[in-house]
Amino acid sequence: MISAATPPVEAQPTVKRRWPIGVELLPGGAHARVWAPEAMQVELVAEPDGCATALGGEGNGYFSGTVPGLGVGALYRFRLDGGEMLYPDPMSRFQPEGPQGPSQLVDPHRFAWSDQGWQGRAIRGQVIYEMHIGTFTPEGTWEAALKQLPALADLGVTVLEVMPVSEFPGRYGWGYDGVNLFAPTRLYGDVDAMRHFVDGAHRLGLAVILDVVYNHFGPDGNYLKCFAKDYFTDRYKNDWGESINFDGPNSGPVREFFLTNAAFWIEESHLDGLRLDATQAIHDNSEARGEPHILTEISLAVRKAAGGRATILVGENEPQHASMVHPAEKGGCGLCAIWNDDLHHSAMVALTGRTEAYYTDYRGTPQEFVSASKYGFLYQGQWYGWQGKRRGMPAYGVPRPAFVCFLQNHDQIANSARGLRLHALTTPGRLRAMTALILLGPGTPMLFQGQEFAASAPFLYFADHKPDLADLVEKGRAEFLAQFPGIAGPAMQAVLPKPHAEDSFTRCKLDHREREANVHVWKLHRDLLRLRREDVVFAAQRVGGLDGAVLGEEAFVLRYFGEEGDDRLVLVNLGRDLILRALAEPLLAPPSNGAWMVLWSSEDPAYGGCGTAPVEQPDGAWRLPGHAALVLGPAQDFPTKSDPTKSDGDGGNTTPVIVVFQGSETDS
């Protein structure tokens, strides 16, 4: 039974609040503030007793007021204009019963953080690891994920990029259908479980950034429109639902909502930054009025909330607009980095031979890899046949760390008929060679969960929606995948995994015991990341710090220039053995002492390879092994290969040191 509301009270704008919206604790109760410009009356209803408190109108669309007796853990919802429906708080910090249930009042100060000395991480020098909490472990919880983090730190990962965790309906999902943007989903644990994960990551030296969706809301459980229709707009097309109103009438409170959310994650959850989903669908024409773009304001809000800690802002941007990472004072959005889809697409063509759908405009040639290494994006304004328009914009001079480079991510694995990992689609030698190119490249490398040990689990699209919506999602997913002719046929369409099937979710859970079963894959990634980190030439990530040349139909060389003559050569041959009898390429010229030596080989037996013959033959010709990558440096250089028997001396996990090898190597 719902009791009658207390008499309306005047708003109390003088109450000192941390955030402009939401319900915050006060001595003896709480203070609530919500934007509902079309309502005449707003009440906060405590549950389960149904005690209602009327909030006072401020005259600007906001309602606010003190709610006596509302304490930590209390459940509540809002009632608008005396209606029967009760709605969760738009800024709810937790939804213990999911998005359809009541909000819970959370004390943001009760968690005992231990990361007071943590200074965050800037983008330069980082290695990102994308993870989905629900499938990263069999348990699918923050607590279980935390137990696996020491292994990632030992691997060489420095930044965890967590796929969206904002509350969404159902028992499982990717998280991109979030509807309560301030509330971490109940599926992975409570609010403190997430904070414990972040705190533990910081103790291991790992930064944590959160994937956030600011371009649309999920189709089920979103009640924002009940509070204000102006959260959304039909002025822009959106592939995933209604677009957000960032620049139209009454857009001020909408912008405030998202700016608050960005700052909230940094301040209350101690996150180290954000990954912004599909920024091309964040429509904002404010710049036409001389006002900053919402992404620019998000960048500023995140850095302000960090209070001096270093932060990382990564954008996904399908058209690859380099302006995303230009400084705000130069007309950009001020992000730190942007995903490099071009390099991924070229690598997929080279490794699989398939040029369907959005791989149509790539050939996977040595020149594409040389160009991507030197310039970042391959398309910087040229005509793009698949879309029938120009793609990208000039990216010359963009810092190398601003390009996030990867062979796998959640989208690209799932955008296939069976969600297979890349090791199931190509040969081991080619994959080892391409892995070396990505992990030693000048950009910021990113791994997808399980890639480091060749996980057997697929990664499918899964979403637990109610039946009618599930049918629509299944149909839409099949239509999307039909852009690949191989998947468009009736035989393949008939066996596509159903997104709503529980098996589509459970099959994606990692088995971390495979780390030992596939230790050769783990060693490959660990050694490459250590080489990247400890070799000053690879670690430099300098603009103009490398050049490259095509050596054969499927072979190329990259020369990384050191500042003291300590250059490095990365030789990649994705084809058959190649004999170079004429060395008319100045990038192959030896260092000042006249000799190169092999510092690292993807064909090391420790990685599952078959050994490496000397590069230079007795007659002076060079022999490049097929399906392999080699790193060469000046003779008598410092060590570069892991020795698992040595430790860092910190008494913790065993960490490899580097030993020199030349010619045929063993796992010393």
PyMOL commands that set and color helices and strands:
alter all, ss='L'
color gray80, all
select helices_A, chain A and resi 133-136+142-147+149-155+186-188+191-203+224-227+229-231+252-268+279-281+286-289+294-306+322-325+328-330+341-352+357-359+366-375+400-402+410-414+422-424+428-440+451-453+467-481+485-488+490-493+502-506+514-517+519-534+536-539+586-588+605-607
alter helices_A, ss='H'
color red, helices_A
select strands_A, chain A and resi 22-26+29-35+42-47+52-57+62-68+75-80+103-104+128-131+159-162+166-167+180-184+207-212+232-233+243-244+273-276+312-315+337-339+383-384+389-390+403-406+444-448+546-552+555-560+568-573+578-580+596-601+622-624+628-634+642-643+657-658
alter strands_A, ss='S'
color yellow, strands_A
deselect
rebuild
show_as cartoon
